[in-house]
Amino acid sequence: MKLQAARMKQSMSRVAHCIDNGPMEGFWGILKREMYYGYKFTSREQLAQTISDYIYYYNYQRLQRRLSVMTPMEFHQQYAKAA
C-alpha cells in the first residue's frame, strides 16, 4: 500500500464528518502563524526540528485561555486527577 510505503497513516476521521478534522486544522493554523510564516528554513531537517520544538512548546509551555490559562499538559493532568 502506498501509505505504508511512505510511512504514513490514513486519516481517522469519520466519512462525511469534516468537522472531525477541525481541531487539527486549527492547531496547524496556529503553528504556521506563530513559527512558520516569516521564517526561512535552509533544510527539511531544520524545518522538521523546528516543528518538533514547537509542538513541545505548544503542549508544555504555551498557556491557553480556553484551558483556564493552563498548558494542554497541565489541563490534561488536572483532568486525569479528577477522573
C-alpha positions as YAML, in Angstrom:
chain: A
units: angstrom
residues:
- id: 1
  name: MET
  ca: [0.00, 0.00, 0.00]
- id: 2
  name: LYS
  ca: [1.28, 3.48, -0.86]
- id: 3
  name: LEU
  ca: [0.60, 4.90, 2.61]
- id: 4
  name: GLN
  ca: [2.62, 2.18, 4.31]
- id: 5
  name: ALA
  ca: [5.46, 2.55, 1.83]
- id: 6
  name: ALA
  ca: [5.59, 6.28, 2.65]
- id: 7
  name: ARG
  ca: [5.31, 5.51, 6.40]
- id: 8
  name: MET
  ca: [2.06, 7.49, 6.61]
- id: 9
  name: LYS
  ca: [-1.22, 6.82, 8.41]
- id: 10
  name: GLN
  ca: [-4.65, 7.19, 6.88]
- id: 11
  name: SER
  ca: [-6.95, 9.80, 8.35]
- id: 12
  name: MET
  ca: [-9.12, 8.52, 11.16]
- id: 13
  name: SER
  ca: [-11.97, 10.97, 10.76]
- id: 14
  name: ARG
  ca: [-15.41, 9.61, 10.02]
- id: 15
  name: VAL
  ca: [-16.70, 9.57, 6.46]
- id: 16
  name: ALA
  ca: [-18.79, 12.68, 5.68]
- id: 17
  name: HIS
  ca: [-17.89, 14.33, 9.02]
- id: 18
  name: CYS
  ca: [-15.47, 17.08, 8.04]
- id: 19
  name: ILE
  ca: [-15.89, 18.64, 11.49]
- id: 20
  name: ASP
  ca: [-13.73, 15.80, 12.91]
- id: 21
  name: ASN
  ca: [-10.66, 17.49, 11.43]
- id: 22
  name: GLY
  ca: [-11.40, 20.97, 12.81]
- id: 23
  name: PRO
  ca: [-9.20, 20.86, 15.94]
- id: 24
  name: MET
  ca: [-6.18, 19.64, 13.97]
- id: 25
  name: GLU
  ca: [-6.70, 22.25, 11.26]
- id: 26
  name: GLY
  ca: [-6.85, 24.89, 13.99]
- id: 27
  name: PHE
  ca: [-3.58, 23.65, 15.51]
- id: 28
  name: TRP
  ca: [-1.76, 23.74, 12.16]
- id: 29
  name: GLY
  ca: [-3.06, 27.27, 11.59]
- id: 30
  name: ILE
  ca: [-1.64, 28.39, 14.95]
- id: 31
  name: LEU
  ca: [1.66, 26.63, 14.25]
- id: 32
  name: LYS
  ca: [2.03, 28.30, 10.87]
- id: 33
  name: ARG
  ca: [1.14, 31.72, 12.24]
- id: 34
  name: GLU
  ca: [3.45, 31.50, 15.27]
- id: 35
  name: MET
  ca: [6.53, 29.69, 13.93]
- id: 36
  name: TYR
  ca: [6.43, 29.32, 10.15]
- id: 37
  name: TYR
  ca: [5.31, 32.49, 8.37]
- id: 38
  name: GLY
  ca: [8.16, 34.97, 8.04]
- id: 39
  name: TYR
  ca: [10.89, 32.42, 8.71]
- id: 40
  name: LYS
  ca: [13.32, 30.89, 6.22]
- id: 41
  name: PHE
  ca: [14.34, 27.25, 6.60]
- id: 42
  name: THR
  ca: [17.51, 26.04, 4.93]
- id: 43
  name: SER
  ca: [16.77, 22.32, 5.08]
- id: 44
  name: ARG
  ca: [13.98, 19.83, 5.58]
- id: 45
  name: GLU
  ca: [15.71, 18.68, 8.78]
- id: 46
  name: GLN
  ca: [15.73, 22.22, 10.18]
- id: 47
  name: LEU
  ca: [12.02, 22.58, 9.42]
- id: 48
  name: ALA
  ca: [11.21, 19.18, 10.99]
- id: 49
  name: GLN
  ca: [13.19, 20.04, 14.14]
- id: 50
  name: THR
  ca: [11.51, 23.45, 14.39]
- id: 51
  name: ILE
  ca: [8.07, 21.83, 14.12]
- id: 52
  name: SER
  ca: [9.03, 19.25, 16.77]
- id: 53
  name: ASP
  ca: [10.27, 22.02, 19.08]
- id: 54
  name: TYR
  ca: [7.08, 24.00, 18.54]
- id: 55
  name: ILE
  ca: [4.87, 21.01, 19.35]
- id: 56
  name: TYR
  ca: [6.76, 20.59, 22.64]
- id: 57
  name: TYR
  ca: [6.33, 24.31, 23.36]
- id: 58
  name: TYR
  ca: [2.62, 24.16, 22.48]
- id: 59
  name: ASN
  ca: [1.96, 21.21, 24.79]
- id: 60
  name: TYR
  ca: [4.18, 22.10, 27.76]
- id: 61
  name: GLN
  ca: [4.70, 25.89, 27.80]
- id: 62
  name: ARG
  ca: [2.04, 27.76, 25.79]
- id: 63
  name: LEU
  ca: [-0.76, 28.93, 28.08]
- id: 64
  name: GLN
  ca: [-4.26, 28.81, 26.61]
- id: 65
  name: ARG
  ca: [-7.24, 30.81, 27.79]
- id: 66
  name: ARG
  ca: [-9.72, 28.14, 26.72]
- id: 67
  name: LEU
  ca: [-7.92, 25.73, 29.09]
- id: 68
  name: SER
  ca: [-8.26, 28.02, 32.14]
- id: 69
  name: VAL
  ca: [-4.86, 29.60, 31.41]
- id: 70
  name: MET
  ca: [-3.00, 26.29, 31.58]
- id: 71
  name: THR
  ca: [-0.89, 24.41, 29.09]
- id: 72
  name: PRO
  ca: [-2.53, 21.41, 27.38]
- id: 73
  name: MET
  ca: [-0.46, 19.04, 29.53]
- id: 74
  name: GLU
  ca: [-1.36, 20.85, 32.77]
- id: 75
  name: PHE
  ca: [-5.02, 20.71, 31.77]
- id: 76
  name: HIS
  ca: [-4.73, 17.02, 30.92]
- id: 77
  name: GLN
  ca: [-3.12, 16.28, 34.29]
- id: 78
  name: GLN
  ca: [-5.88, 18.19, 36.14]
- id: 79
  name: TYR
  ca: [-8.50, 16.26, 34.17]
- id: 80
  name: ALA
  ca: [-6.81, 12.94, 34.91]
- id: 81
  name: LYS
  ca: [-6.71, 13.69, 38.66]
- id: 82
  name: ALA
  ca: [-10.43, 14.48, 38.70]
- id: 83
  name: ALA
  ca: [-11.39, 11.29, 36.87]
...
